[in-house]
Amino acid sequence: MNWNQLLSLKRYGDNHTRLRIEQDETRLGFEVDYDRIIFSDSFRSLQDKTQVIPLSKTDFVHTRLTHSLEVSVVARSLGRIVGEKILKKHPKLNDLGYKMNDFGAIVATAALAHDIGNPPFGHSGEKAIGEYFINGNGAKYKSDLSPKQWQDLVDFEGNANGFRILTETKEGIEGGLRLSYATLGTFIKYPKESLPKKPTSHIADKKYGVFQSELNFFNELAQDLGLISTGKNGDIAFKRHPLAYLVEAADDICYTIIDFEDGINLGLIEEEFALEYLIKLVKDTINSEKYYQLKHKKDRLSYLRALAIGTLIGEATRVFLENEDAILNGDFPHSLLDKCKYEAQINDIIKISVEKIYKSREVIEKELVGYSIISKLLDVFLTAINNKFENKMSNYDKLILNLLPENLQKPPKTLYLRTLTICGFVASLTDGFAFQLYKKINS
């Protein structure tokens, strides 16, 4: 892979080449991408979607929105640091007009959107959608779908749904948000379709990043960016865009440190116990005198959080730059933090978060509520839209369909697209609105 191709400013539908040297510096294309996401409905809905605690009313607990903004800030720093070094190593990029901040803008934008496809109720929302098709009423659709279409549903993936949101052509709207190819490539952490599942141990094969409905454009995007094809026997898969490693690192840094911080603030993790683990992570940079002058838990946590994030940014960029050639060749199978010198400390923090936060009674109880809500919503809306397609709607179905946005009330022509459309609608709901809709239907 080569950087000039990977930094493509091309957008869906372009019939001319966009050159970096011709860009308006006051309205740079990569920054336009950021603006388009910020003003999108899908991004706005993240303000009421779970990061850790579903339906939490505690004001300091992170939502998907605050998490995404923080990941974007970290990603921007990662991109700029890496960009500065890459431009020195590949001076021809300077001649083409590329600047350090281009890398920051691309990675920050992809990071801003990284959770845009996630359903309500946290990661349990993805599992709840899959469970409906595996063991719920959705199992009846299996025989009418191809194996890959079925896998899209039973292993519903927020990353693939995010790519669909960013790129889906709708009536009057060609190419979705029409983001630059560089940003879209950076967004795709898992550049493959849903089958085969985990064909290798490479980090890019851990999950999948595109539904069957977006395969044609995905293939065009990957070819234009010069991503390395890894698909066999007709399957579609590629090596990652190198900057996707930085988005992943930014996300890993934030959820490792900030979910941990939320657990402390919620009282799920004892402060002294938790601070001990954070101090291990920042032992090389902490100013002990300054730290012990801080009298309040919130101030101590903020200080350690800032140091920890700064430390991990430095480590992630070091690992990326030391392995740039391998990454460009598609031969780096790990996440960046898996190869940093603080891997053991990170794993210790994640282990505590899993035990004390993600498996806490409060989280489990609210995730159970999410399962019931998602299953019910999928059932009534899928039944109604399929009955409309088959011209056998009941009066109840008509009422249910009126709860859908107007642009979703016309049934797509295939069962797969009808099913994926309803899954996408349910995934788009905020935690609170999904709960309200469920109560209306069950009242």
PyMOL commands that set and color helices and strands:
alter all, ss='L'
color gray80, all
select helices_A, chain A and resi 3-6+20-22+29-38+41-48+64-89+92-95+100-112+123-134+137-144+147-154+158-167+181-187+203-205+212-225+244-265+271-281+288-293+297-322+324-328+337-339+343-358+361-389+395-401+406-408+415-428+431-442
alter helices_A, ss='H'
color red, helices_A
deselect
rebuild
show_as cartoon
